[in-house]
Amino acid sequence: MIPTVFIHLKTGNEYLVLHRGVVNATNAQDGEQMVLYTPYTKNPGHNPWYVREETEFDTKFKEKDNG
């Protein structure tokens, strides 16, 4: 997957989606599909990584328009 920039709808902050379809292995949510993402900055190696349930992510973020 090619990393893609998304915008948080509430804050306007940009995030780089590193991977979709990460599997949640926590017992209560076993098998749930997650999104792995990080703040989009010039120095991404020092940013935290986050995961969010995929359908929740899709309601709170939109793909950045590069046009």
JOWOHU-V61680 format. One record per helix or strand. SS is the DSSP state (alpha for helix, beta for strand). FROM is the first residue (numbers start at 1). TO is the last residue. If there is no record, write none. Layout:
SS,FROM,TO ; SS,FROM,TO
//
This chain:
beta,4,8 ; beta,14,23 ; alpha,27,29 ; beta,33,39 ; alpha,44,46 ; beta,49,53 ; alpha,54,60 ; beta,61,63
//
